Amino acid sequence: MNKIIDNKIKVLRAMRDMTQEELADSTGVTRQTIISIEKNKYVPSLELAFKLAEEFGEPIESIFTYKDKS
C-alpha cells in the first residue's frame, strides 16, 4: 500500500494572498522547494514543517496529513 503525506500549503498561501517566493523567503528555502512540497514531490524536514506551521499559525497536523495514495 502506497502512502503519501498530503498538505494544504497551496490553499493556505492562497487564503493569505502569499506567493511561493514570499513563503520561501520567510521560511528560508527556495521557491522550488515550496513548489515541490505543494506538488507532493518532496516531504519537508520536521524543522521546515514547524516553520511552515508557524508561518501560517496552524498546527502541523492540520497542514500535513498521512494518507493512502489513490
C-alpha positions as CSV (number, residue, x, y, z in Angstrom):
1,M,0.0,0.0,0.0
2,N,1.4,3.4,-1.0
3,K,1.3,6.2,1.5
4,I,1.8,9.9,0.9
5,I,2.0,13.0,3.0
6,D,-0.6,15.4,1.6
7,N,-0.6,19.1,2.5
8,K,-2.6,22.3,2.4
9,I,0.3,24.7,1.7
10,K,-1.1,26.0,-1.6
11,V,-4.6,26.6,-0.1
12,L,-3.1,28.3,3.0
13,R,-0.9,30.5,0.7
14,A,-3.9,31.5,-1.4
15,M,-6.0,32.4,1.6
16,R,-3.3,34.8,2.7
17,D,-2.6,36.1,-0.8
18,M,1.0,34.9,-0.5
19,T,3.3,33.9,-3.4
20,Q,5.5,30.9,-3.4
21,E,8.5,33.3,-3.4
22,E,7.3,35.1,-0.3
23,L,6.7,31.8,1.6
24,A,10.1,30.6,0.5
25,D,11.8,33.7,1.7
26,S,10.0,33.7,5.1
27,T,10.9,30.0,5.8
28,G,14.5,30.1,4.4
29,V,14.1,27.8,1.5
30,T,13.9,28.2,-2.3
31,R,10.8,28.7,-4.4
32,Q,11.5,25.3,-6.0
33,T,11.2,23.6,-2.6
34,I,7.8,25.2,-2.0
35,I,6.7,24.1,-5.4
36,S,7.9,20.5,-4.7
37,I,6.1,20.4,-1.4
38,E,2.8,21.7,-2.9
39,K,3.0,19.0,-5.6
40,N,3.7,16.3,-3.0
41,K,7.1,15.6,-4.7
42,Y,9.0,16.5,-1.6
43,V,8.3,15.9,2.1
44,P,9.8,18.7,4.2
45,S,12.0,18.1,7.2
46,L,10.4,18.3,10.6
47,E,12.2,21.6,11.1
48,L,10.7,23.0,7.9
49,A,7.3,21.6,8.7
50,F,7.4,23.5,12.0
51,K,8.5,26.7,10.2
52,L,5.6,26.4,7.8
53,A,3.2,25.7,10.6
54,E,4.4,28.8,12.5
55,E,4.2,30.9,9.3
56,F,0.5,30.0,8.9
57,G,-0.3,29.9,12.6
58,E,-1.6,26.4,12.2
59,P,-0.7,23.1,13.9
60,I,1.4,20.8,11.8
61,E,-1.2,18.1,11.8
62,S,-3.8,20.5,10.2
63,I,-1.3,21.2,7.3
64,F,0.1,17.8,6.7
65,T,-1.8,14.5,6.6
66,Y,-0.6,11.0,6.1
67,K,-2.9,9.0,3.8
68,D,-3.1,6.2,1.2
69,K,-2.1,7.2,-2.3
70,S,-5.1,6.8,-4.6
